Amino acid sequence: MTGDTATFGRSADQGMRLAIEEINAAGGVLGRPLELITEDDRSITEEARTAAQKLLQRDQVVALLGEVASSRSLAAAPEAQRARVPMISPGSTNPKVTEVGDYVFRACFIDPFQGAVMARFAVEDLRGRRLAILFDFKQDYSVGLAEFFRQKARELGAEIVADERYTSGDIDFRPQLTTIRAANPDAVFVPGYYTEVGLIARQAREKGLNVPLLGGDGWDSEKTVEIGGVAVDGYYFSTHYAADSDNPRVQEFVRKFAAKNGATPDAMAALGYDAAGILADALGRAGGTDGAKLRDAIAATSGFDGVTGKISMDEKRNARKDAVV
């Protein structure tokens, strides 16, 4: 809700609250209303564990919705697993998250898929043969996504001509961008969060690096454009849904969200909405709040009609669904 990636938390929370309001207006689940209790971990990995402990031990919640960022989900997930309380992350795409245990799920696709999508886009759509990578080596999300992009790009016959790194909170990326420009790439993959991406885009333009920058769903925030301005025009990123889709389900969600929050929902809002919907659907099928039964019901989710697509859980508790560029 606050901190470096605050928009992710706020958007997911707004999406969850809209879903729960609709569910409660329709009679709740099993005749009872749902209540959403929110803890702010301030975008700090260590505090995600504490927040999860508070919700599980003090509030005795029947499920956790969150965290959004992979590093923080990895901190919170062991607490949910230990308590045998299901956890559904709306947007944590690193594969390690659900590997924590069988009570941990996600409503989003995973980085091997997302990284492969962007590698194919770079090679097949943009005709890139010389590719560079600039990633945040302190974030599990960024490290994993860079690795999956790297692997797929090479499989497709591309060469990684520069492989640079930065750290969350950095504000000067000129040394890395100078090295990348000298390598003469056709495109640069930057699988970071919006907090740094906008600055990287501006400094890339300043350095005369006039090839497309590519990213993942960590770019999907109004702050990317706010920070990057015109420098991000013409760049590409993978994400979970498109607000301008002509799908009636999407358009209804966008209309209701905008009426309530005064803004167009981003992907994290849509994922928060779907995560709450998946949980409510599973609660109904479980017939109650027993942790084991609820876990089994979430695992059995198949063809859930979400705003981010038709969602089914695979055997590793990852959502099977499409990506949007």
Solvent accessible surface area in square Angstrom, and as a share of the most:
residue,aa,sasa,rsa
1,M,64,0.28
2,T,66,0.39
3,G,45,0.43
4,D,98,0.51
5,T,7,0.04
6,A,11,0.09
7,T,10,0.06
8,F,3,0.01
9,G,18,0.18
10,R,98,0.36
11,S,14,0.09
12,A,2,0.02
13,D,16,0.08
14,Q,62,0.28
15,G,0,0.00
16,M,13,0.06
17,R,89,0.32
18,L,10,0.05
19,A,4,0.03
20,I,17,0.09
21,E,87,0.39
22,E,51,0.23
23,I,35,0.18
24,N,48,0.25
25,A,94,0.73
26,A,91,0.71
27,G,48,0.46
28,G,20,0.19
29,V,19,0.11
30,L,102,0.51
31,G,69,0.66
32,R,170,0.62
33,P,104,0.65
34,L,39,0.19
35,E,143,0.64
36,L,35,0.17
37,I,64,0.33
38,T,56,0.32
39,E,49,0.22
40,D,51,0.27
41,D,12,0.06
42,R,122,0.44
43,S,18,0.12
44,I,65,0.33
45,T,52,0.30
46,E,113,0.51
47,E,49,0.22
48,A,3,0.03
49,R,98,0.36
50,T,64,0.37
51,A,12,0.09
52,A,4,0.03
53,Q,59,0.26
54,K,84,0.36
55,L,23,0.11
56,L,15,0.08
57,Q,126,0.56
58,R,140,0.51
59,D,43,0.22
60,Q,129,0.57
61,V,29,0.16
62,V,62,0.36
63,A,14,0.11
64,L,12,0.06
65,L,35,0.17
66,G,12,0.12
67,E,33,0.15
68,V,11,0.06
69,A,4,0.03
70,S,1,0.01
71,S,12,0.08
72,R,12,0.04
73,S,0,0.00
74,L,39,0.19
75,A,6,0.04
76,A,7,0.06
77,A,0,0.00
78,P,38,0.24
79,E,15,0.07
80,A,0,0.00
81,Q,30,0.13
82,R,161,0.59
83,A,50,0.39
84,R,127,0.46
85,V,24,0.14
86,P,0,0.00
87,M,0,0.00
88,I,0,0.00
89,S,0,0.00
90,P,0,0.00
91,G,6,0.05
92,S,0,0.00
93,T,0,0.00
94,N,5,0.03
95,P,23,0.15
96,K,115,0.49
97,V,0,0.00
98,T,1,0.01
99,E,119,0.54
100,V,49,0.28
101,G,13,0.13
102,D,62,0.32
103,Y,16,0.06
104,V,0,0.00
105,F,0,0.00
106,R,0,0.00
107,A,0,0.00
108,C,0,0.00
109,F,4,0.02
110,I,37,0.19
111,D,0,0.00
112,P,46,0.29
113,F,70,0.29
114,Q,0,0.00
115,G,0,0.00
116,A,16,0.12
117,V,23,0.13
118,M,0,0.00
119,A,0,0.00
120,R,87,0.32
121,F,33,0.14
122,A,0,0.00
123,V,6,0.03
124,E,81,0.37
125,D,92,0.48
126,L,52,0.26
127,R,173,0.63
128,G,0,0.00
129,R,119,0.43
130,R,88,0.32
131,L,0,0.00
132,A,0,0.00
133,I,0,0.00
134,L,0,0.00
135,F,17,0.07
136,D,3,0.01
137,F,76,0.32
138,K,128,0.54
139,Q,30,0.13
140,D,50,0.26
141,Y,7,0.02
142,S,1,0.01
143,V,63,0.36
144,G,12,0.11
145,L,0,0.00
146,A,1,0.00
147,E,63,0.28
148,F,48,0.20
149,F,1,0.00
150,R,29,0.11
151,Q,89,0.39
152,K,49,0.21
153,A,0,0.00
154,R,133,0.49
155,E,129,0.58
156,L,55,0.28
157,G,59,0.56
158,A,8,0.06
159,E,96,0.43
160,I,24,0.12
161,V,33,0.19
162,A,10,0.08
163,D,64,0.33
164,E,42,0.19
165,R,133,0.49
166,Y,4,0.02
167,T,41,0.24
168,S,41,0.26
169,G,53,0.51
170,D,50,0.26
171,I,130,0.66
172,D,71,0.37
173,F,0,0.00
174,R,95,0.35
175,P,87,0.54
176,Q,28,0.12
177,L,0,0.00
178,T,52,0.30
179,T,66,0.38
180,I,0,0.00
181,R,107,0.39
182,A,88,0.68
183,A,19,0.15
184,N,106,0.54
185,P,5,0.03
186,D,59,0.31
187,A,1,0.01
188,V,0,0.00
189,F,1,0.00
190,V,1,0.00
191,P,0,0.00
192,G,1,0.01
193,Y,14,0.05
194,Y,7,0.03
195,T,33,0.19
196,E,12,0.05
197,V,1,0.00
198,G,0,0.00
199,L,38,0.19
200,I,0,0.00
201,A,0,0.00
202,R,106,0.39
203,Q,10,0.04
204,A,0,0.00
205,R,87,0.32
206,E,114,0.51
207,K,54,0.23
208,G,40,0.39
209,L,5,0.03
210,N,109,0.56
211,V,36,0.20
212,P,38,0.24
213,L,1,0.00
214,L,0,0.00
215,G,0,0.00
216,G,0,0.00
217,D,1,0.01
218,G,1,0.01
219,W,6,0.02
220,D,20,0.10
221,S,10,0.06
222,E,118,0.53
223,K,58,0.24
224,T,7,0.04
225,V,94,0.54
226,E,117,0.52
227,I,48,0.24
228,G,3,0.03
229,G,32,0.31
230,V,127,0.73
231,A,9,0.07
232,V,18,0.10
233,D,88,0.46
234,G,62,0.59
235,Y,28,0.11
236,Y,78,0.30
237,F,63,0.26
238,S,0,0.00
239,T,9,0.05
240,H,3,0.01
241,Y,14,0.05
242,A,33,0.26
243,A,30,0.23
244,D,128,0.66
245,S,33,0.21
246,D,136,0.70
247,N,70,0.36
248,P,108,0.68
249,R,68,0.25
250,V,8,0.04
251,Q,73,0.32
252,E,72,0.32
253,F,3,0.01
254,V,24,0.14
255,R,147,0.54
256,K,66,0.28
257,F,5,0.02
258,A,38,0.30
259,A,89,0.69
260,K,92,0.39
261,N,45,0.23
262,G,70,0.68
263,A,46,0.36
264,T,89,0.52
265,P,4,0.02
266,D,29,0.15
267,A,0,0.00
268,M,5,0.02
269,A,1,0.00
270,A,0,0.00
271,L,0,0.00
272,G,0,0.00
273,Y,17,0.06
274,D,1,0.00
275,A,0,0.00
276,A,2,0.02
277,G,14,0.13
278,I,0,0.00
279,L,17,0.08
280,A,10,0.08
281,D,56,0.29
282,A,0,0.00
283,L,8,0.04
284,G,34,0.33
285,R,116,0.42
286,A,20,0.16
287,G,55,0.53
288,G,22,0.21
289,T,69,0.40
290,D,76,0.39
291,G,21,0.20
292,A,55,0.43
293,K,127,0.54
294,L,0,0.00
295,R,42,0.15
296,D,78,0.40
297,A,10,0.08
298,I,0,0.00
299,A,31,0.24
300,A,66,0.51
301,T,4,0.02
302,S,91,0.59
303,G,39,0.37
304,F,36,0.15
305,D,69,0.36
306,G,5,0.05
307,V,4,0.02
308,T,8,0.05
309,G,29,0.28
310,K,130,0.55
311,I,0,0.00
312,S,16,0.10
313,M,13,0.06
314,D,33,0.17
315,E,146,0.65
316,K,122,0.52
317,R,38,0.14
318,N,8,0.04
319,A,7,0.05
320,R,139,0.51
321,K,25,0.11
322,D,115,0.59
323,A,25,0.20
324,V,52,0.30
325,V,75,0.43
